[in-house]
């Protein structure tokens, strides 16, 4: 059995810990590393999390014969990426790992860099789902971008206000209809339903806590 000093996986893990710190979570069973979880964001020198429009969690599982056998990669909780892009990234990672394993090369560090570069190439805001116009990061006033959390999709300030008014009006209409047909107790059940959904991905967010879920990109200027 190799010592930690000569084991290529152990050496690579030390580099990963030094390079990524808290973004990297290593699960271990005894002396054998079984899985890595990596919180991936674009490697573009972001000023803050507010400028992130694409992110994912990367899970890496190691076979006992790594690196002569390829590590296995899977993505979870991806945000700002389409399904086809997620599949493309997984295929890129697996193909590269398979090629490098033929030569017994460690390949996880390069995989993390590949993920960051992939996200950086796609780190741009989506068109506003309400007006279908481009969202300018440097917009101000009614054109200022608001970012929904946790999905990272963006809307114009004015469009968000209109969308919110529309959702609240629909809810009032439903409540009034239920009160008329079923009584107040049945109508109260509507309070438990998530009415606020991201217009792009349909993930729910809470209007009552909008200050925590909506980020104005120009607020720090």
C-alpha angles and dihedrals in degrees: 000000000000119000119236088258093059100031106105092210093054091049091050092049091055090055091048093051091050093047102042108020113175093010088071124068117189120198115202137185107198108309094336119093109217105177146003125207116201125191099214126200131162115289096224104117095264116203089215142338088273091077094056114108099165131042141152144175114244119204118197123191121193125215116220090251096054127173094027086052118050123254115242120240132200133169127221137179092014115183129193092014129107120230091253091053091051091052090046092054094047090050092049092051094047094046093050092046092051092051094048093046090061087069094038093248122156107242112175097092090052089047092056090050090049091053093050091049092047091053092045091056089055099038099121130113120261119244111271105272092215104050096017089226125132116269114231113213090212094049118130138198113005089353093056112121120244118199121213117222134253096007097053095223116142138218135180115263092242092046091050091053091050091046091050092049090051093051093047092048091052090050093051090050092051092047092050091049093050093047089053095047105030108014134250096295093061091044090054089066089072088074088071094056121094105236099167109080128166105256090223107045102009094235109151125242131179121250089199090064097036093133089065096043101041120066123196107211095207098048094101095054 
